[in-house]
Amino acid sequence: MKNWWKESIVYQVYPRSFKDSSGNGVGDIDGIIEKLDHIASLGVDLIWICPIYRTPNADNGYDISDYRKINDEFGGNTAFERLLKAVHNRDMKLMMDLVANHSSDEHYWFQEAKKSKDNPYHDYYHWKEGLPDTPPNNWESVFNGSVWEWNEKTQEYYLHLFTQKQPDLNWENPTVRKEIYDIITFWLNKGVDGFRMDVISLISKRMEFTSVPETLPFIDVMEQYYSNGPRVHDFIKEMNKQVLSRYDIVTVGEGPGVNLTHGPKYVSAAEKELNMIFHFDHMTLDFGPEGKYDPIPIDWIYFKKIFSQWDKATANDGWNSIFLGNHDFSRIVSRFGNDNTYHDASAKLFATLLMTLRGTPYIYQGDEIGMTNIQHPSIEAYDDIETRNAWDAAEKEGKDMTQFLKAVHRQSRDNARTPMQWKATTYAGFSNSKPWIPVNPNHTEVNVDNQEKDPNSILNYYRKIIAFRKANTTLIYGSYQDLAPDHPHLYIYLREDEKTRFMVVHNLSDSTINWAPQDSKYKMVMGNYEKTQEGLLHPWESQVYRLDIA
C-alpha cells in the first residue's frame, strides 16, 4: 500500500544546535525558519524537530515540564505557529517529538504527586515503598545509577529509567493515558503532521520489578526487563484507535530494546499501532562487552544481515525507518566511515545507502555536509549527561581514563550536538556569540557555504541522490535482495519491481576491490565517485546500476 510517509525524506532538526537567530548562543525556532530553504533544497518532505516544549533542560528537552507550551528559549508558541506555517508553505510537513514515557520532575503532575499518597496525581507515576538506603530492586538507569529516587515526603521511591529529574509516567493509570491523548490531540489540531515517539517501547512496565542478574549486559537488561512490557501493544493500539487513526499523520516510535521478535508487531498494518519504529540493532554493533564506551570494530557482515532481516520481517505487513545517525549517536562518517582520507567518499556512500534501501530515509542535520565527531581534550568540555555520568562511573571503577576519553571521542552524544556548520566564520554561522556547546574546529573546511560552491560536494550529492530516489519509485516500493551476504566488505543488493531492476553496490572499506556486474546489460546510472574505473571499486565507492526488464 502506498502512503505519503513511505515516499517522504525526513530531516531531523536538533533545535539547540541548528541556528541561533537571537544571538544568545542557543538555537531557536526563528533560526530554523531562517534555514528552511536549505532543508527544502535537499528535497526533504518531512521535518522532525526534537523537543521544543517547556523544560528545565536536565536532558536537553527530553524532560518536559509543560507539554502545551513551547519553551521561551526557542521563541514560545507564537514562534512555533510561524514555523508550522512556513514549513507548510514550502510543501513540507512537520513532525514533533512526543516524550510520553516520562515527564520532568518540575511538571505540575509530579510536583503534586510527591506531596502525599492521597494526592490525585500520585498515581500518575510509579512508586515503591522501602527504606531510604534500600532501593526496591537493582535496576540501573540508562544514565547510570539506580532507577529509584527517594521521596522523603511520602517515604517512597519513584521510578526513573533516565535521570532522577525524569520520573516515569504510570501508563497503567487510564487518566494518564487520557492526558497523553489530549496532548497529542492538542498539537494535531494545530496542524502538526505526526509524532516521533520517544522510547515508546518502555511505557509498559513489568510491575513485579524483579531484580536483574548482576552479570547481564545492559543491552539485554533493556530488552528483557525495561522494554516491550506486557501491555505496550494494548496501550499503543488504544492510542491509535482513540487519536492517531483520526488524522492523516505519520508516527514513528523510538524502540530501545525492540528486536525482530517484537519489532514487526509495532508497525504491522493489521495491528494498527505505528507506521514505523526505530530499532537499534545496527546502532549497537560497535558496543563491546562493557557497552557503548567499550567500542569494537563494525562487523559489516552482521550490519548487512540486520538490514536484510528487518526488510524481510516488514516486507508484507509493515514499513522500515532507515537511519544511521541522530541526536543520540556519533556522526555517521566518523562512526561507520572514514572521516579522514575518505571523508567525502564515505559520507556520500552512506547517503547512497540511505536512499536506496527499502524504508523511509532519515537525515540528521549536518550529515548532508559530512559533519564529523569532535575530540575535546578533556571531559570538562562535554555537556551530555550520559557522557558525564559514564565518565564518573568509569573513574569509580578505576578504568584507564586516557583510554576511556578515546571512547568518549568516538561514542559521546555530544558528537551529534555540536552547532550546525553554516560558514567558516568564528562560530560557524550558527550564532554571533559563543554557542552553548563548542563548535567543531573543522567548520572552516566543512560547512554549507563551501559546499554550495562545489558541484561535487557532499551537500550537492545528497541533493542528487535524493532526486534520484524520488524519480525511481522502484527504490521506494521495490523488493530487496542481498546478493553477497557473506562478503566482509561489499554490500550488494537488488531493488526490483515489475519494470525495473536496480543493483546497488557499496565498498565498505579503505581498500580497492575488484568487482563488476556479471550481466553486461546493467548500466551504471549513479555513483559517488566523479571518475570510475571499470572492474574496480575504489575505497568507499557506491555504484548504482539499472536494468529495464519490461
QUIDA-V799960 format. One record per residue. RES is the residue in one small letter. PSI is psi in whole degrees, 0 to 359 (* if undefined). Layout:
BEGIN
res={RES	RES}
psi={PSI	PSI}
END
This chain:
BEGIN
res={m	k	n	w	w	k	e	s	i	v	y	q	v	y	p	r	s	f	k	d	s	s	g	n	g	v	g	d	i	d	g	i	i	e	k	l	d	h	i	a	s	l	g	v	d	l	i	w	i	c	p	i	y	r	t	p	n	a	d	n	g	y	d	i	s	d	y	r	k	i	n	d	e	f	g	g	n	t	a	f	e	r	l	l	k	a	v	h	n	r	d	m	k	l	m	m	d	l	v	a	n	h	s	s	d	e	h	y	w	f	q	e	a	k	k	s	k	d	n	p	y	h	d	y	y	h	w	k	e	g	l	p	d	t	p	p	n	n	w	e	s	v	f	n	g	s	v	w	e	w	n	e	k	t	q	e	y	y	l	h	l	f	t	q	k	q	p	d	l	n	w	e	n	p	t	v	r	k	e	i	y	d	i	i	t	f	w	l	n	k	g	v	d	g	f	r	m	d	v	i	s	l	i	s	k	r	m	e	f	t	s	v	p	e	t	l	p	f	i	d	v	m	e	q	y	y	s	n	g	p	r	v	h	d	f	i	k	e	m	n	k	q	v	l	s	r	y	d	i	v	t	v	g	e	g	p	g	v	n	l	t	h	g	p	k	y	v	s	a	a	e	k	e	l	n	m	i	f	h	f	d	h	m	t	l	d	f	g	p	e	g	k	y	d	p	i	p	i	d	w	i	y	f	k	k	i	f	s	q	w	d	k	a	t	a	n	d	g	w	n	s	i	f	l	g	n	h	d	f	s	r	i	v	s	r	f	g	n	d	n	t	y	h	d	a	s	a	k	l	f	a	t	l	l	m	t	l	r	g	t	p	y	i	y	q	g	d	e	i	g	m	t	n	i	q	h	p	s	i	e	a	y	d	d	i	e	t	r	n	a	w	d	a	a	e	k	e	g	k	d	m	t	q	f	l	k	a	v	h	r	q	s	r	d	n	a	r	t	p	m	q	w	k	a	t	t	y	a	g	f	s	n	s	k	p	w	i	p	v	n	p	n	h	t	e	v	n	v	d	n	q	e	k	d	p	n	s	i	l	n	y	y	r	k	i	i	a	f	r	k	a	n	t	t	l	i	y	g	s	y	q	d	l	a	p	d	h	p	h	l	y	i	y	l	r	e	d	e	k	t	r	f	m	v	v	h	n	l	s	d	s	t	i	n	w	a	p	q	d	s	k	y	k	m	v	m	g	n	y	e	k	t	q	e	g	l	l	h	p	w	e	s	q	v	y	r	l	d	i	a}
psi={132	142	152	326	341	329	0	155	127	137	123	130	127	97	320	337	10	299	127	117	343	343	16	5	2	131	156	177	318	330	320	314	318	328	15	326	327	312	313	326	339	336	18	143	332	128	126	122	126	166	132	15	170	134	149	359	39	331	50	51	346	15	96	129	345	112	347	0	132	136	133	328	328	348	355	182	324	322	320	319	324	319	312	317	317	322	310	327	339	17	33	168	163	128	125	166	123	118	95	359	330	162	182	152	351	359	146	321	312	324	322	318	325	356	318	160	340	352	137	340	355	318	7	348	173	125	146	134	157	194	151	327	14	86	155	330	185	20	139	142	154	330	24	155	172	151	356	134	133	135	108	322	315	0	47	164	143	154	135	108	343	230	163	345	10	70	137	135	149	93	347	337	115	334	323	314	319	321	315	316	324	322	315	313	319	313	325	324	341	344	6	145	6	182	138	126	108	134	47	337	353	0	335	122	151	100	346	340	53	138	153	152	136	330	0	125	149	328	318	325	313	313	319	335	327	324	161	46	170	336	12	318	327	315	314	321	316	315	317	313	316	333	299	318	347	358	153	83	175	143	131	127	137	127	66	136	357	131	190	337	317	325	310	332	325	327	9	126	325	327	338	63	275	163	320	163	141	105	168	22	317	345	358	12	330	13	125	191	330	15	204	319	26	62	148	163	154	129	103	331	316	322	309	319	320	312	321	318	319	325	314	320	336	3	322	342	55	191	144	152	131	110	156	348	155	194	349	2	164	169	139	309	332	325	314	333	212	106	14	266	321	41	304	315	314	326	318	325	314	334	317	316	311	321	359	356	161	124	172	122	142	127	128	139	132	336	335	350	7	36	146	172	158	145	90	146	341	164	336	335	350	137	328	129	324	314	314	318	321	322	313	318	320	320	315	327	357	29	161	105	337	316	322	325	324	321	322	316	325	323	346	142	337	338	326	355	1	150	142	137	96	320	175	10	176	311	33	20	4	320	164	354	174	122	162	338	143	146	143	128	335	9	341	336	315	100	162	315	313	317	336	328	348	111	340	17	167	317	311	334	319	315	319	313	329	315	322	316	314	332	350	93	343	324	349	304	349	160	166	138	125	122	345	61	337	2	133	342	339	130	108	125	156	140	122	142	193	345	325	145	126	136	124	131	134	135	101	60	169	6	153	137	135	122	142	150	138	332	116	349	340	133	130	128	351	145	162	1	139	320	128	163	121	130	0	146	120	166	131	36	138	139	138	124	150	142	117	127	2	*}
END
